[in-house]
Amino acid sequence: MSKKLRQSDAKDIDQPVIKTDIDGHITYLILIETMDGLYTPIGLELPDGEGPFPVVLLASGNGGEGMKWIEENTKNRRFTINKLLEQGYACGWIRYRTEVELGYNDGGKLIRDQRQGREMFNRSPLEFEDEISIIEAIKKYQEVDEDRVGLLGMSHGGEMILKLTSEYHGVCAAVASEPAAHEFLALTPDDSVSINPETQLRDIESMQMQSVNKVRNRIDMKIARERIASINTPLFIMGRDQDELQGIFRVSYDLLSEQNKDVIWKSYNHDLHGYVYPLLGEDGNYIVNDVQEEAINDVISFFKTHFSEK
């Protein structure tokens, strides 16, 4: 295991780095400067050797909770991390700001300008733009092969991959597992979605979108196709057979395929939302079955194919 994270002399790097031992694993806790100058944490682990290594950045859910989240998940949800390290890939969890309800739809494209010699934005950056900042920052380390950066995002983290790749082209390949892409597809929910009377924000926990036809009839096809048109990153869309959002997962793939994008699809029969990240049991062993092993092996094979092309 490399004992230090080397910063390239040829590039400007100012992210604070803390090397720590989390449950017997050397993890570099890095604070990444985002577009508006605030910092977000990631935890990076390196395989044996000197590198530069391909890197896979892992994301899950809708953000927030900061460094504590990174440390807890690095310790307790590392089954997939261990599998990636065994392949010789650097990897680790990333975190980003909290999801903003309809911020992507209502806010429009981020515009950066200047006022009085300082930056001025038309809106605050969103969580997927934090992920872009993380990718750009991580490429500056000598241990990382900047041409072989992969992303693995689950649920909202999967939707972030679609948002990100529609306007950023610095990723080698990405896996969107169970991508909750209702906002990206400009989907109008049905009556299974309610409004919280106290906050006026949508409660989508009970949204029922299993049917492909139902999803197609409720999305703004023009907007969805326009967003997909600019994607050129190879993608792997992973579904879950009995998920209430399976129709969204599948339509995400179908629309990509219809535009001849470099995309593959596979769905898995598992009862856990987030099966690609097995959970640690109370006995200290990971709760993992053959379906999860198959899914993780498929992820690794996907990255191996695209990393070898670089």
C-alpha positions in Angstrom: 0.0 0.0 0.0 1.4 3.4 -0.9 2.1 5.4 2.2 1.4 8.8 0.9 -0.7 10.6 -1.7 1.7 12.4 -4.0 0.6 15.7 -5.4 1.8 16.4 -8.9 4.4 19.2 -9.2 3.0 20.2 -12.5 -0.5 20.9 -11.3 -2.0 23.2 -8.7 -3.5 21.2 -5.8 -4.7 22.8 -2.7 -7.0 20.1 -1.2 -6.3 19.3 2.4 -5.4 15.6 2.8 -5.6 13.5 6.0 -4.2 10.0 6.0 -6.0 7.9 8.5 -6.4 4.3 9.5 -10.1 3.3 9.3 -10.6 -0.1 10.7 -7.3 -1.3 9.4 -7.4 0.3 6.0 -5.4 3.3 4.9 -7.8 6.0 3.7 -7.0 9.5 2.5 -9.7 11.9 3.6 -9.6 14.7 1.1 -11.5 18.0 1.2 -12.3 19.0 -2.4 -13.0 22.6 -3.3 -16.2 22.8 -5.2 -17.2 25.4 -7.8 -18.3 28.0 -5.3 -15.3 27.6 -3.0 -16.9 25.4 -0.4 -15.4 22.0 0.4 -16.8 18.5 0.2 -15.1 15.3 1.5 -14.1 12.1 -0.2 -12.3 9.0 1.1 -9.7 7.6 -1.3 -8.0 4.2 -1.0 -5.1 2.9 -3.1 -4.2 -0.6 -4.2 -0.8 -2.1 -3.8 1.8 -0.6 -6.2 3.0 2.7 -7.3 0.3 3.6 -9.9 -1.0 5.6 -11.6 -4.1 3.6 -11.0 -7.5 3.6 -12.6 -10.0 5.0 -10.1 -13.6 4.3 -9.4 -15.6 6.8 -7.3 -18.6 5.5 -5.4 -21.7 7.5 -4.7 -25.1 6.7 -3.0 -28.2 8.6 -2.2 -29.0 12.3 -2.1 -26.0 13.8 -0.3 -25.2 15.7 2.9 -23.8 14.5 6.2 -20.2 15.3 5.2 -17.1 13.7 6.6 -18.9 11.5 9.1 -20.8 9.8 6.3 -17.5 9.1 4.5 -15.9 7.6 7.6 -18.9 5.5 8.5 -19.4 4.1 5.0 -15.7 3.5 4.4 -15.8 1.3 7.6 -19.1 -0.4 7.2 -19.9 -0.6 3.4 -16.6 -1.6 1.9 -17.4 -5.0 0.3 -17.4 -3.4 -3.1 -14.4 -1.3 -2.3 -12.4 -4.4 -1.4 -13.4 -6.0 -4.7 -12.2 -2.9 -6.7 -8.9 -2.7 -4.8 -8.3 -6.4 -5.6 -8.5 -5.4 -9.3 -5.8 -2.8 -8.9 -8.2 0.2 -8.9 -8.0 3.2 -6.6 -11.5 3.8 -5.2 -13.6 5.3 -2.4 -16.7 7.0 -1.3 -17.5 10.6 -2.4 -19.9 13.0 -0.8 -21.6 16.1 -2.1 -24.1 18.7 -1.0 -27.7 17.7 -0.3 -30.1 17.3 -3.2 -32.3 20.3 -4.0 -35.9 19.5 -4.9 -36.3 20.2 -8.7 -33.1 22.2 -8.6 -31.9 20.7 -11.8 -35.2 21.3 -13.6 -36.0 24.8 -12.2 -32.5 26.2 -11.9 -31.3 25.7 -15.5 -27.7 25.4 -16.6 -25.2 26.9 -14.3 -23.8 30.2 -15.7 -20.6 31.6 -14.3 -19.8 35.2 -14.6 -17.8 37.9 -12.7 -18.8 40.9 -10.7 -16.3 43.3 -9.0 -13.4 40.9 -9.8 -15.1 37.9 -8.2 -17.3 35.0 -9.5 -21.0 35.4 -9.8 -23.4 32.5 -10.5 -27.0 32.5 -11.7 -27.7 29.8 -9.0 -25.8 27.7 -6.5 -24.0 24.6 -7.7 -25.9 21.4 -7.4 -24.7 18.0 -6.1 -23.8 16.6 -9.5 -21.6 19.6 -10.1 -19.8 18.8 -6.9 -19.1 15.4 -8.4 -17.6 17.2 -11.4 -15.3 19.2 -9.1 -14.3 16.0 -7.3 -13.4 14.3 -10.6 -11.3 17.2 -11.8 -9.5 17.4 -8.5 -8.8 13.7 -8.2 -7.2 13.7 -11.6 -4.4 15.9 -10.3 -2.8 13.2 -8.1 0.1 11.2 -9.4 -1.5 8.0 -8.2 -4.5 8.5 -10.4 -4.6 7.8 -14.2 -6.6 10.8 -15.3 -7.7 9.0 -18.5 -9.3 6.1 -16.5 -11.8 7.6 -14.1 -15.0 5.5 -13.5 -18.1 6.3 -11.5 -20.5 4.0 -9.7 -23.6 5.7 -8.5 -26.7 4.2 -6.8 -30.2 5.5 -6.6 -30.0 9.4 -6.7 -26.2 8.8 -7.2 -27.2 7.0 -10.4 -29.3 9.9 -11.6 -26.4 12.2 -10.9 -24.4 10.2 -13.4 -26.9 10.9 -16.1 -27.0 14.6 -15.3 -23.2 14.8 -15.1 -22.4 12.9 -18.3 -25.0 15.0 -20.3 -22.7 18.1 -19.9 -19.3 16.8 -18.8 -17.1 14.4 -20.8 -14.1 13.7 -18.5 -15.2 10.3 -17.4 -14.0 7.0 -19.0 -17.1 5.0 -18.0 -19.9 5.0 -15.5 -22.4 2.7 -13.8 -25.8 4.0 -12.8 -27.3 1.4 -10.5 -31.0 1.8 -9.9 -30.9 5.4 -11.2 -33.8 7.4 -9.7 -33.8 9.5 -12.8 -37.3 11.0 -12.6 -36.0 14.6 -12.6 -33.5 14.0 -15.4 -36.3 12.5 -17.5 -38.7 15.4 -16.6 -41.3 12.9 -15.3 -44.6 14.2 -14.0 -45.5 12.0 -10.9 -48.9 10.4 -10.5 -51.1 10.4 -7.4 -48.7 8.0 -5.6 -46.6 11.1 -4.8 -47.9 13.5 -2.1 -46.9 17.0 -1.0 -45.7 17.5 2.5 -48.0 20.2 3.8 -45.4 21.6 6.2 -42.6 22.0 3.6 -44.5 21.9 0.3 -41.8 19.5 -1.0 -42.8 16.2 -2.7 -42.8 12.9 -0.9 -41.7 10.4 -3.6 -41.0 7.5 -1.3 -44.2 5.7 -2.4 -44.0 6.6 -6.1 -45.0 3.6 -8.3 -43.3 3.6 -11.6 -42.8 -0.1 -12.4 -44.3 0.1 -15.9 -42.2 1.3 -18.9 -45.3 2.4 -20.7 -46.5 4.4 -17.7 -43.1 6.1 -17.4 -43.0 6.9 -21.1 -46.4 8.5 -21.0 -45.5 10.7 -18.0 -42.1 12.1 -19.1 -41.4 15.1 -21.3 -39.9 13.2 -24.2 -38.4 16.3 -25.9 -36.5 17.4 -22.8 -35.4 13.9 -21.9 -34.1 13.3 -25.5 -32.3 16.6 -25.5 -30.5 15.8 -22.3 -29.5 12.4 -23.5 -28.3 13.6 -26.9 -25.1 15.1 -25.5 -24.1 12.0 -23.5 -21.0 10.2 -25.0 -19.7 8.4 -21.9 -20.1 4.6 -21.9 -22.8 3.7 -19.4 -24.1 0.6 -17.7 -27.6 0.9 -16.4 -28.5 -1.6 -13.6 -32.1 -2.3 -12.8 -33.8 -4.2 -9.9 -36.6 -6.6 -11.0 -39.1 -5.8 -8.3 -38.3 -2.1 -7.6 -41.1 0.4 -7.7 -39.0 2.6 -10.0 -38.0 -0.2 -12.4 -39.8 1.5 -15.3 -37.7 4.6 -14.8 -34.5 2.5 -14.7 -35.5 0.7 -17.9 -36.7 3.9 -19.8 -33.4 5.5 -18.9 -31.6 2.7 -20.8 -34.1 2.6 -23.6 -33.8 6.3 -24.5 -30.0 6.0 -24.4 -30.1 3.0 -26.7 -32.6 4.6 -29.1 -30.0 7.4 -29.6 -27.3 4.8 -30.2 -25.4 5.6 -27.1 -22.7 3.3 -25.8 -24.9 1.7 -23.1 -25.7 -1.7 -21.7 -28.5 -2.9 -19.4 -29.0 -5.7 -16.9 -31.5 -6.1 -14.1 -31.1 -8.2 -11.0 -33.5 -10.1 -8.8 -32.7 -8.8 -5.3 -34.8 -7.4 -2.4 -32.3 -4.8 -1.3 -32.4 -1.3 -2.8 -28.7 -0.7 -3.1 -27.7 -4.4 -3.7 -24.5 -3.3 -5.4 -23.3 -2.1 -2.0 -23.7 -5.1 0.4 -24.4 -4.3 4.0 -22.3 -5.3 7.0 -24.1 -7.7 9.3 -24.1 -7.6 13.1 -21.7 -10.5 13.2 -19.0 -8.5 11.3 -19.5 -10.3 8.0 -21.1 -8.9 4.9 -24.6 -10.0 4.0 -24.1 -10.9 0.3 -25.5 -13.5 -2.0 -24.9 -14.9 -5.4 -26.9 -12.1 -7.1 -24.9 -9.4 -5.5 -21.6 -11.2 -6.4 -22.8 -11.4 -10.0 -23.8 -7.7 -10.1 -20.4 -6.6 -8.6 -18.5 -8.8 -11.0 -20.5 -7.3 -13.9 -19.5 -3.8 -12.7 -15.9 -4.8 -12.6 -16.0 -6.4 -16.0 -17.6 -3.3 -17.4 -14.8 -1.1 -16.0 -12.1 -3.5 -17.0 -13.3 -3.4 -20.6 -13.3 0.4 -20.8 -10.2 0.9 -18.7 -8.3 -1.4 -21.1 -9.3 0.7 -24.1 -7.4 3.6 -22.7 
